[in-house]
Amino acid sequence: MVKKQYLYIYILLIAALSLSTAFLCGCAKPPTQEIENAEKAIADAKQKEADLYVQDVFAKAEDSLKRAKDLVAEKKYKEAKQAAEEAINLAQQTIPVIEPNKEKMKAETEQMIPEVQGSLDEIKSLVARAVKKTA
């Protein structure tokens, strides 16, 4: 009879340990490391001027980071981790595109300079004519 009691206690202890282990392992933690990594990746991309030369993808990265932080506040840690990882990926995607976009914008600007100069010359001549007419 005593052995049967010990058997029941032993089974209860094993069940309690199993449940507590499952509970401790099952509790999700906030993805703080992933969010820190996302913040760093976005800061690196911004330092390299991705916010100027790859605006659309950079904005998506920032939005993903914000969404990750909002999801942490809602205790949706799995989704927050995915959003943070998406932010990291998007920020990293901007870096190889910065230089080509910078060169493209420079070339476009250089092409616009003669047009702008011509427009300025035309405005100057119109102003000069208007001043002559009024004088």
C-alpha atoms as a printed R data frame, in Angstrom:
    type eleno elety resid chain resno      x       y       z
1   ATOM     1    CA   MET     A     1  0.000   0.000   0.000
2   ATOM     2    CA   VAL     A     2  2.835   2.381   0.841
3   ATOM     3    CA   LYS     A     3  4.595   1.564  -2.403
4   ATOM     4    CA   LYS     A     4  1.451   2.445  -4.339
5   ATOM     5    CA   GLN     A     5  1.358   5.873  -2.658
6   ATOM     6    CA   TYR     A     6  4.981   6.527  -3.612
7   ATOM     7    CA   LEU     A     7  4.209   5.508  -7.158
8   ATOM     8    CA   TYR     A     8  1.353   8.036  -7.343
9   ATOM     9    CA   ILE     A     9  3.529  10.760  -5.816
10  ATOM    10    CA   TYR     A    10  6.321   9.912  -8.241
11  ATOM    11    CA   ILE     A    11  3.921  10.121 -11.201
12  ATOM    12    CA   LEU     A    12  2.519  13.428  -9.938
13  ATOM    13    CA   LEU     A    13  6.027  14.853  -9.560
14  ATOM    14    CA   ILE     A    14  6.987  13.810 -13.068
15  ATOM    15    CA   ALA     A    15  3.765  15.290 -14.447
16  ATOM    16    CA   ALA     A    16  4.329  18.536 -12.526
17  ATOM    17    CA   LEU     A    17  7.923  18.787 -13.745
18  ATOM    18    CA   SER     A    18  6.855  18.082 -17.311
19  ATOM    19    CA   LEU     A    19  4.135  20.724 -17.195
20  ATOM    20    CA   SER     A    20  6.381  23.337 -15.626
21  ATOM    21    CA   THR     A    21  9.119  22.632 -18.183
22  ATOM    22    CA   ALA     A    22  6.619  22.905 -21.020
23  ATOM    23    CA   PHE     A    23  5.268  26.123 -19.534
24  ATOM    24    CA   LEU     A    24  8.706  27.687 -19.166
25  ATOM    25    CA   CYS     A    25  9.791  26.668 -22.646
26  ATOM    26    CA   GLY     A    26  6.492  27.688 -24.178
27  ATOM    27    CA   CYS     A    27  6.567  31.241 -22.884
28  ATOM    28    CA   ALA     A    28  7.700  33.474 -25.679
29  ATOM    29    CA   LYS     A    29 10.182  36.232 -25.018
30  ATOM    30    CA   PRO     A    30 10.234  39.606 -26.721
31  ATOM    31    CA   PRO     A    31 12.591  39.612 -29.709
32  ATOM    32    CA   THR     A    32 14.796  42.330 -28.246
33  ATOM    33    CA   GLN     A    33 17.942  41.159 -30.046
34  ATOM    34    CA   GLU     A    34 16.190  41.107 -33.414
35  ATOM    35    CA   ILE     A    35 14.777  44.594 -32.844
36  ATOM    36    CA   GLU     A    36 18.211  45.899 -31.839
37  ATOM    37    CA   ASN     A    37 19.678  44.313 -34.975
38  ATOM    38    CA   ALA     A    38 16.952  45.924 -37.087
39  ATOM    39    CA   GLU     A    39 17.623  49.326 -35.529
40  ATOM    40    CA   LYS     A    40 21.334  48.936 -36.223
41  ATOM    41    CA   ALA     A    41 20.759  47.832 -39.827
42  ATOM    42    CA   ILE     A    42 18.473  50.802 -40.451
43  ATOM    43    CA   ALA     A    43 20.956  53.192 -38.822
44  ATOM    44    CA   ASP     A    44 23.750  51.801 -41.013
45  ATOM    45    CA   ALA     A    45 21.632  52.199 -44.133
46  ATOM    46    CA   LYS     A    46 20.698  55.748 -43.166
47  ATOM    47    CA   GLN     A    47 24.344  56.617 -42.528
48  ATOM    48    CA   LYS     A    48 25.051  55.498 -46.104
49  ATOM    49    CA   GLU     A    49 22.182  57.766 -47.263
50  ATOM    50    CA   ALA     A    50 19.700  55.042 -48.160
51  ATOM    51    CA   ASP     A    51 16.939  57.359 -46.965
52  ATOM    52    CA   LEU     A    52 17.853  59.683 -49.848
53  ATOM    53    CA   TYR     A    53 18.736  57.288 -52.638
54  ATOM    54    CA   VAL     A    54 16.544  54.235 -51.942
55  ATOM    55    CA   GLN     A    55 13.617  55.953 -50.283
56  ATOM    56    CA   ASP     A    56 10.894  53.395 -50.973
57  ATOM    57    CA   VAL     A    57 12.707  50.333 -49.618
58  ATOM    58    CA   PHE     A    58 14.176  52.311 -46.714
59  ATOM    59    CA   ALA     A    59 10.697  53.522 -45.745
60  ATOM    60    CA   LYS     A    60  9.445  49.920 -45.810
61  ATOM    61    CA   ALA     A    61 12.295  48.914 -43.489
62  ATOM    62    CA   GLU     A    62 11.372  51.677 -41.055
63  ATOM    63    CA   ASP     A    63  7.705  50.662 -41.229
64  ATOM    64    CA   SER     A    64  8.610  47.039 -40.479
65  ATOM    65    CA   LEU     A    65 10.642  48.114 -37.458
66  ATOM    66    CA   LYS     A    66  7.777  50.230 -36.184
67  ATOM    67    CA   ARG     A    67  5.377  47.342 -36.712
68  ATOM    68    CA   ALA     A    68  7.754  45.033 -34.801
69  ATOM    69    CA   LYS     A    69  7.795  47.430 -31.860
70  ATOM    70    CA   ASP     A    70  4.008  47.733 -31.941
71  ATOM    71    CA   LEU     A    71  3.660  43.943 -31.982
72  ATOM    72    CA   VAL     A    72  5.972  43.649 -28.968
73  ATOM    73    CA   ALA     A    73  3.711  46.096 -27.146
74  ATOM    74    CA   GLU     A    74  0.799  43.800 -28.036
75  ATOM    75    CA   LYS     A    75  2.853  40.790 -26.820
76  ATOM    76    CA   LYS     A    76  2.751  39.186 -30.263
77  ATOM    77    CA   TYR     A    77  6.379  38.144 -30.102
78  ATOM    78    CA   LYS     A    78  6.456  35.694 -32.999
79  ATOM    79    CA   GLU     A    79  5.030  38.256 -35.413
80  ATOM    80    CA   ALA     A    80  7.300  40.940 -33.936
81  ATOM    81    CA   LYS     A    81 10.350  38.799 -34.580
82  ATOM    82    CA   GLN     A    82  9.284  38.267 -38.194
83  ATOM    83    CA   ALA     A    83  8.710  42.005 -38.660
84  ATOM    84    CA   ALA     A    84 12.126  42.806 -37.167
85  ATOM    85    CA   GLU     A    85 13.808  40.276 -39.456
86  ATOM    86    CA   GLU     A    86 11.962  41.784 -42.417
87  ATOM    87    CA   ALA     A    87 13.237  45.228 -41.400
88  ATOM    88    CA   ILE     A    88 16.796  43.889 -41.284
89  ATOM    89    CA   ASN     A    89 16.453  42.311 -44.743
90  ATOM    90    CA   LEU     A    90 14.966  45.456 -46.261
91  ATOM    91    CA   ALA     A    91 17.641  47.692 -44.744
92  ATOM    92    CA   GLN     A    92 20.351  45.398 -46.063
93  ATOM    93    CA   GLN     A    93 18.759  45.405 -49.525
94  ATOM    94    CA   THR     A    94 19.166  49.177 -49.759
95  ATOM    95    CA   ILE     A    95 22.935  49.219 -49.327
96  ATOM    96    CA   PRO     A    96 24.034  47.789 -52.710
97  ATOM    97    CA   VAL     A    97 21.543  50.037 -54.518
98  ATOM    98    CA   ILE     A    98 22.715  53.330 -52.978
99  ATOM    99    CA   GLU     A    99 25.727  54.008 -55.220
100 ATOM   100    CA   PRO     A   100 24.005  53.212 -58.543
101 ATOM   101    CA   ASN     A   101 21.037  55.378 -57.560
102 ATOM   102    CA   LYS     A   102 23.371  58.175 -56.438
103 ATOM   103    CA   GLU     A   103 25.145  58.085 -59.811
104 ATOM   104    CA   LYS     A   104 21.832  58.020 -61.658
105 ATOM   105    CA   MET     A   105 20.547  61.038 -59.750
106 ATOM   106    CA   LYS     A   106 23.818  62.890 -60.356
107 ATOM   107    CA   ALA     A   107 23.588  62.226 -64.100
108 ATOM   108    CA   GLU     A   108 19.957  63.364 -64.189
109 ATOM   109    CA   THR     A   109 20.848  66.525 -62.300
110 ATOM   110    CA   GLU     A   110 23.734  67.296 -64.633
111 ATOM   111    CA   GLN     A   111 21.378  66.904 -67.608
112 ATOM   112    CA   MET     A   112 18.939  69.328 -66.027
113 ATOM   113    CA   ILE     A   113 21.528  72.079 -65.451
114 ATOM   114    CA   PRO     A   114 21.629  73.336 -69.081
115 ATOM   115    CA   GLU     A   115 17.815  73.352 -69.186
116 ATOM   116    CA   VAL     A   116 17.612  75.338 -65.981
117 ATOM   117    CA   GLN     A   117 20.338  77.704 -67.176
118 ATOM   118    CA   GLY     A   118 18.407  78.286 -70.403
119 ATOM   119    CA   SER     A   119 15.233  78.998 -68.452
120 ATOM   120    CA   LEU     A   120 17.089  81.452 -66.220
121 ATOM   121    CA   ASP     A   121 18.528  83.243 -69.250
122 ATOM   122    CA   GLU     A   122 15.037  83.503 -70.751
123 ATOM   123    CA   ILE     A   123 13.645  84.900 -67.497
124 ATOM   124    CA   LYS     A   124 16.457  87.454 -67.337
125 ATOM   125    CA   SER     A   125 15.726  88.653 -70.873
126 ATOM   126    CA   LEU     A   126 11.985  88.875 -70.132
127 ATOM   127    CA   VAL     A   127 12.687  90.886 -67.007
128 ATOM   128    CA   ALA     A   128 15.040  93.177 -68.904
129 ATOM   129    CA   ARG     A   129 12.367  93.797 -71.581
130 ATOM   130    CA   ALA     A   130  9.754  94.466 -68.939
131 ATOM   131    CA   VAL     A   131 12.009  96.974 -67.212
132 ATOM   132    CA   LYS     A   132 12.729  98.750 -70.514
133 ATOM   133    CA   LYS     A   133  9.001  98.994 -71.311
134 ATOM   134    CA   THR     A   134  8.192 100.489 -67.942
135 ATOM   135    CA   ALA     A   135 11.105 102.932 -68.116
